[in-house]
Amino acid sequence: MLPLVDRTVVSSDGTALAVSEAGDGPAVVVVGGAFDHRGTPYLDSVSTGLGAAHRVVTYDRRGRGASGDTAPWAIEREVDDLRAVVESVGAPVTVVGICVGAGVVLQALATGLRADGAVLWEPPYRASVDPHADDVVFADLLDEHVAAGRRAQAVRAFLTQVLGVPMGQATALRLKTVLWRALVANADVLGREVRVMNGLAVPERVAAAVGVPVLVGAGSDSLEWMRLAAAAVADAVPGSEFAEIPGQGHVPDPDTLLALVDRVRTHAVSPRG
């Protein structure tokens, strides 16, 4: 485990964001998935893995961990948060977005985020969903579950309907007490995640506005729809590339992310014809 340097970044609306850094070298800002924030085991492993050759910056998205929250929530505020973190680094940055974090990164890149390039790992869109739809019904349902105290039901619904986890596996997670408590603790932000993901439709107009090298990755062991969604995002982002990585699933190992980051940094992303 690399030593961490903790600091605070203030977003444009005054929200305080908890930020950590580890390692030394070219800067990489990592945006985790729905249940990831600083101190969770997976992001810790990513920081250690990438930190062997990079300055790795992670942060708690608003409403999670040690970061603040300001109402009303909007994807534009999440974009402002990422921009504030990137600008606080003061160096050329590669951005890594994992799962829903990839949706945040995509939205930010489309607004001109100052990044040299990005790696997006399995953003959980649905390639077959109408890209012009504005379906927030499921997001509203998740919010209703939380408001009614049905936090566990919200988590199960998100896991099964957004991430494609079989119901039996989602239910069995309750036996892993520490993990399940962590998932339930984040139930209140799950409706936001569906909204970040554009109602689960690939945001074609957003993707078309991205102007930096982007590598969209997926694992050969992931569900087919996730691989198709990643390929659809790569098709929608000008000049991007899709890479299917053998032996990886929805949660990539740090070495895989390191290889993809280095690939983007060395401008190995080839134009798509």
VOGUDREN-926980 format. One record per residue: residue in three letters; x, z, y of N, C-alpha, C in turn. Coordinates in steps of 0.2 Angstrom, whole numbers, plus 5000, padded with zeros to 4 digits. Each point is the difference from the previous one (the first is absolute). Example, Ala and Ser with C-alpha at 12.3 -4.5 7.8 and 13.67 -1.06 7.14 Angstrom:
2
ALA506650394972499650005006500450005006 SER499849965005500450015006499650035005 
END
This chain:
273
MET500450004994499650005006500450005006 LEU500049955005500350005006499850055005 PRO500450025004499850055005499549965005 LEU499550035002499549975005500150035007 VAL499949955005500050025007499349995002 ASP499750065002499350005002499949995008 ARG499549965002499950005007499349985001 THR499850005007499349985002500049945004 VAL499549964999499949945004499350005003 VAL499949995006499350005003499849935001 SER499449994997499749935001499749995007 SER499749945001499849985006499450045003 ASP499650034995499450045002500250085000 GLY500650014999500250075000500050044994 THR499949964994500050034994500750014997 ALA500250074998500750014998500049984993 LEU500549964998500249984993500650034998 ALA500050034994500550034996500449954997 VAL500749995002500449954997500650034997 SER500349974994500650024997500549944999 GLU500650025000500549954999500550024995 ALA500349954996500550024995500449944999 GLY500750014999500449954998500349975007 ASP500449954999500449965005500149934999 GLY499949965005500149934999499449965003 PRO499949944999499449965003499450044999 ALA499650005005499450045000499449974997 VAL499650044996499449984996499550055001 VAL499449985003499450045001499649994994 VAL499850064997499549994994499450035002 VAL499449964998499350025001499750014993 GLY499950064998499750014993499349984999 GLY499850014994499349994998499550065002 ALA499449994998499550055002500150074999 PHE500450024994500150074999500850025001 ASP500349955003500750025002500250025007 HIS500450055000500250025007500750044999 ARG500350025005500750034999499950064996 GLY500550004995500050064995499649994994 THR499649944999499749994994500649974995 PRO499950014994500649994995500249925001 TYR499549965000500249935000500449985006 LEU499750025006500449985006500750035001 ASP500050064997500750034999500549964996 SER499749974995500449964995500249945004 VAL499549975004500249945003500550015006 SER500050065003500450015005500750014997 THR500150034995500650014996500349944998 GLY499649954997500249944997500249955006 LEU499649995005500249965005500650035005 GLY500050075000500550035004500750004998 ALA500149974994500749994998500449955004 ALA499649955003500349955004499649995007 HIS499550045001499649985006499850075004 ARG499949995006499750065004499249994999 VAL499750054996499349994998499650055004 VAL499549975003499550045004499450004997 THR499750064999499350014998499650045005 TYR499449994999499550045005499450024997 ASP499750055002499350024998499549965004 ARG499649964997499549965004499550055003 ARG499749985006499550055003499550034995 GLY499950065001499550044996500350024993 ARG500649994999500350024994500650045001 GLY500250044995500650045000500150045007 ALA500550005003500250045006499849965007 SER499749944999499949965006499350025003 GLY499949995006499350015003499549954999 ASP499550005003499449965000499650005006 THR499849945002499649995006499449964999 ALA499450025002499449964999499949965006 PRO499749944999499849974993500549974997 TRP500050004993500549964997499949925001 ALA500549965000500049935000500649974997 ILE500049944997500649974997500549995006 GLU499749995006500549985006500450065001 ARG499850064999500450065001500550014995 GLU499849984994500550014994500649955002 VAL499849945003500549955001500550035006 ASP499650035005500450035005500550064998 ASP499850034995500450054996500649974997 LEU499949954996500649974997500549975006 ARG499749975005500449975005500450065003 ALA499750065002500450055003500650034995 VAL499850004994500650024995500549955000 VAL499849934999500649955000500450005007 GLU499650015005500450005007500450065001 SER499950054996500450065001500650004996 VAL500149954995500649994996500549975004 GLY499849965005500549975005500549954996 ALA499849974995500549954997499649954996 PRO500349944998499649954997499750044993 VAL499449984999499650044994499749954995 THR500050024994499649964995499550054998 VAL499449984999499450044999499849994993 VAL499850064996499849994993499350035000 GLY499549974998499350024999499850004993 ILE499850064997499850014993499350015000 CYS499749964995499250014999499749995007 VAL499650055002499649995006500550005006 GLY500650034999500550005006500149935001 ALA500049954996500149935001499549975005 GLY499450034999499549985005500150025007 VAL500350065001500250025006500549965003 VAL500549994996500649955002499849935002 LEU499649974996499749945002499749995006 GLN499550055001499750005007500550015006 ALA500550044999500550025005500449935001 LEU500249974995500449945001499649955004 ALA499449994999499649955003499950025008 THR500150065002500050015007500750005003 GLY500549984996500749995003500450064999 LEU499950044995500550064998500749975000 ARG500450045004500749985000500450024994 ALA499949954995500450014993500349944998 ASP500650004997500349944998499749974994 GLY499650044996499749974994499650064997 ALA499749984994499650054997499949994992 VAL499950054997499950004992499350035000 LEU499549964997499350034998499950004993 TRP499950064997499950014993499350014998 GLU499749954997499350014997499550025005 PRO499949975006499450025004499449994996 PRO499650054999499450004995499449965003 TYR500149945003499549965002499749974993 ARG499449965001499749964995500149935002 ALA500349964996500149935002499449965000 SER499550024996499449975000499450025005 VAL500250055004499550025005500049965006 ASP499449995003499949955005500450035006 PRO500549965003500450035005499750015007 HIS499449975000499650005007499550064999 ALA500050044995499550054999500250065004 ASP499550045002500250065003499650064997 ASP500250014994499750054995500350075001 VAL499650055003500350065001499550054996 VAL499649984996499550044996500450054996 PHE500549984996500350044995500450055004 ALA500349985006500450055004499550065003 ASP499449985002499550055002499850044994 LEU500049984994499850044994500550054999 LEU500749985001500550054999499950065005 ASP499949985006499950055005499450044999 GLU499549984997499450044999500250054994 HIS500349974995500250054995500450065003 VAL500549995004500450055003499650045004 ALA499649985004499650045005499550044996 ALA499849984994499550044996500450054995 GLY500750005001500450044996500249984993 ARG499849934999500249974993500649965001 ARG500650045001500649975001500349974994 ALA499950044994500249974994499749944998 GLN499349995002499749944998500349945005 ALA500150025006500349955004500749974997 VAL500450054998500749984997499849954994 ARG499650024995499949964994499749935002 ALA499650005005499749935002500649965003 PHE500450035004500649965003500449984995 LEU500250044995500549984995499749954995 THR499450004999499749954995499849945004 GLN499750005006499749945003500549975005 VAL500550035002500549975004500749994997 LEU500250054996500649994996499949974993 GLY499450004998499949974993500250054994 VAL500150065001500150054995499450014996 PRO500149994993499450014996499750075000 MET499350005000499750075001500350054996 GLY500149994993500350054996500650035003 GLN500549955002500650035003499950045006 ALA499649975004499950045007499750074998 THR499550004995499850074999500550054996 ALA500449974996500650034997500550035005 LEU500049975006500550035005499850075002 ARG499450024999499850075002500450054995 LEU500249984995500450054995500750015003 LYS500349955005500650015003499950045006 THR499950075000499750045005500449995007 VAL500650005000500449995007499949935003 LEU500049954996499949935002499350005003 TRP499550024996499349995002499850045006 ARG500350065001499950035006500349965006 ALA500649974999500349965006499549945001 LEU499749974995499649945001499450025004 VAL499750064998499450025003500150025007 ALA500650035002500150025006500049945005 ASN500249944998500049945004499349965000 ALA499550034997499449964999499749985007 ASP500150045005499749995007500249935003 VAL500649984998500349945003499849934996 LEU499750014994499949944996499549955003 GLY499550025003499649955004500449965005 ARG500550035003500449965004500449954997 GLU500250024994500549954996499649934998 VAL499350014999499749944998499949965007 ARG499950035005500049975007500649965002 VAL500650044998500749975001500049934996 MET499750004994500149944996499449955001 ASN499750005006499649955002499449994995 GLY499750064998499550004995500249964993 LEU500650014999500449974994500049935000 ALA499949965005500149935001500649985003 VAL500449954997500649985004499949985007 PRO500350045005499949985007500449945002 GLU499749944999500449945000500249985008 ARG499650025004500249995007500550055002 VAL500050064998500550055001500749974997 ALA500049984994500649984997500349945003 ALA499649955002500249945004500450025006 ALA499950065003500350015006500750044999 VAL500250014994500650034999500649955001 GLY500550025003500649965002500750024998 VAL500050044995500750024997500049994993 PRO500650004997500049994992499750064997 VAL499549984995499750044996500049994993 LEU500250054996500049994992499550044997 VAL499549974997499450044997500250014992 GLY500050064998500250014993499450034996 ALA500149994994499550024995500450014993 GLY499750054996500350014993499749964995 SER500449984995499749964994499650044996 ASP500050075001499650054996499450025003 SER499949985007499450025003499449964998 LEU499450025002499449964999500049935003 GLU499749964997500149935002499749995007 TRP499550035002499749995006500550025006 MET500450054998500550035005500549945001 ARG500249974995500549955000499749945004 LEU499449984999499749955003499950015008 ALA499850065001499950025007500750005004 ALA500550024997500750005003500249925001 ALA499949964995500149935001499649975006 ALA499350025000499649985006500350025007 VAL500250065000500350025006500649965002 ALA500449994995500649955002499849935002 ASP499549984997499749935002499850005007 ALA499750065002499750005007500550025005 VAL500650024999500550025005500549945000 PRO500149975006500449945001500750024998 GLY500349954996500750014998500250064995 SER499550034997500150064996500149984993 GLU500250054996500149984993499750064995 PHE499849974994499750054996500550014994 ALA500150064998500550024994499650044995 GLU500049984994499750044995500650034996 ILE500150075000500550034997499950034993 PRO500449974995499950024993500150084999 GLY499550024996500150074998499750065005 GLN499749975006499850055005499250005000 GLY499850065002499350015001499850015007 HIS499450035001499850015007500450055004 VAL500450044997500450055003500849974999 PRO500349965004500649974998500650065001 ASP500549994995500550045001500549995006 PRO500350055002500449995007500549944999 ASP500349994994500549955000499749935001 THR499449994998499649945001499949995008 LEU499850055003499950005007500749985004 LEU500550044997500649985003500249935000 ALA499949974994500249934999499649965005 LEU499450015000499549965005500250015007 VAL500250065002500250015007500649965001 ASP500550004996500649975001499949925000 ARG499549984996499949935000499749985007 VAL499650045003499749985006500550005006 ARG500450054999500650025005500549945000 THR500149974995500549945000499649945000 HIS499450005003499649945001500049954994 ALA499950034994499949964994499349984999 VAL499650025005499349984999499949925002 SER499849964995500049935001499349985003 PRO500049955004499349975002499649984995 ARG499450015000499549984995499749935003 GLY500049954995499849945002499349984998 
END
